[in-house]
Amino acid sequence: MTVAALPLPTALYAQAPAIAPLTNPRRCYVQLMLKALGRGKLKTVFRYVHKLARFANDYGAAWHDLGKNLEKVGDISRAEAAYREAIAQEPDLTWAHYALGKLWHRRSQEDGGRSQLWRQLALDAYQQVTRLAPDFFWGWQDLAEELERNGSWEEAIVAFEQAEEIQPRNPWPAHHRGHCLRSIGQWDPAIAAFKKSIELKPDFPWNYVALGEILEEKGRWSEASDAYRQAIAIDAKLPNLSQKLIQSLAQQTDITLEQALQSYHQSVQGDLDEQLQGDFLALNGNLDDVGHYQRVGDRLLALNRPDEAIAYYKIALGLDPNSAVEGLNKARQQMQVSQNQNK
């Protein structure tokens, strides 16, 4: 599959801001050597000596190599100047275009994505890379991700497909393609894309989270719960993950709330904070059930929050005078011990 070329400026990167050229590239290497020498990195010094000896002003690859070394030490402006000089010397030097694309993407990220200029420059550079090296996986992948960030979903999907053709065992094109398909409402292809990425990288939790969210949107709550359980098994600390699981369980009409709560507790076993979320959900659905108030009190007590536990035990006692007495006494004792320690 081939991708239609995006429109490019008449002159390469004509819209790029002006930047001072590097007038003495050999001096750059001397400065790099001095910095490395000051840090006691003798191997690095010898490497720079070797590069300095081989440097040629009219050799694009030499300028590109200088740019990479400047970028490594955080000298971004001079690195960009070196990459531009590399392209001036050799307009078809793939790696220099790719380096500029990565650098401009970095500027876009530092700018918080507010400037369309940096995003467009990165797109132009990646497009050049795919033209010059159509079999280079990362050229297509980075182009596609930039298109995705710009909200150009259909173009991004095509570019991700091209990346998949080059590296069919790489999970990232399918993962990103799934997000693009979801964004344009193609639910079933999106589900297939995330399942493919899961097959290729089963230990990446965000695949399961994204799959669960789509299944939720389609009302397939049981399958969504299974996806969230898989994500929790890999990384239980992902933001809002346990809440997603309990909500999907609560939406299932073929199981009781008690069964949903039991399933939830098994999935977040050992994490008392997350178990408390499930207890609160069950309580909100059963405000007249003394057992749920007592369960919340027990969980709060286990979390060393006796003052809050006491409040729930008292509500349980109000509903049933024979309940929660033992828990209330334990909470009061724990609170007394805590107050004594703080004196």
Secondary structure, 3 states (H helix, E strand, C coil): CCCCCCCCCCCCCCCCCCCCCCCCHHHHHHHHHHHHHHCCCHHHHHHHHHHHHHCCCCCHHHHHHHHHHHHHCCCHHHHHHHHHHHHHHCCCCHHHHHHHHHHHHHHHHHCCCCCHHHHHHHHHHHHHHHHHCCCCHHHHHHHHHHHHHCCCHHHHHHHHHHHHHHCCCCCHHHHHHHHHHHHCCCHHHHHHHHHHHHHHCCCCHHHHHHHHHHHHHCCCHHHHHHHHHHHHHHCCCCCCHHHHHHHHHHCCCCCCHHHHHHHHHHHCCCCHHHHHHHHHHHHHHCCCCHHHHHHHHHHHHHCCCHHHHHHHHHHHHHHCCCCCHHHHHHHHHHHHHHHHHCC
